[in-house]
Amino acid sequence: MAAVDHILTLQQSLAHYERMLSESHPMYLQNLHFDLLRARAKGDYAMFVLALVTVMVVPASVVVGTCTIYDCSSISEVNGLL
C-alpha cells in the first residue's frame, strides 16, 4: 500500500510540475522577446548618437580647418617682410 501511495504522490508531483512548466514557457518566450526589443532599442539609440556626433563634428572640423590654414604670404605681408 505504501508503494501505491508513493506512486500516486509522484504522479501528482509530475502533473504539478508539468502544469507549472507549460505556463512558464510562454512567459519565458515573452521575456526573451522583450529583452530583444530593449537591446534593439539601445542599439538604435547608439546609432542615432553616433550619427548625430558625425553630423555635428565633421562640418565643424571642416570650418575650423579652412579658417586655420597656415598661409606664409599673408604673415610675411603683415610683418613687412615683402
Summary of the structure (lengths in Angstrom):
residues: 82
radius of gyration: 35.7
end to end distance: 118.7
largest distance: 118.7
contacts: 147
relative contact order: 0.04
helix: 90%
strand: 0%
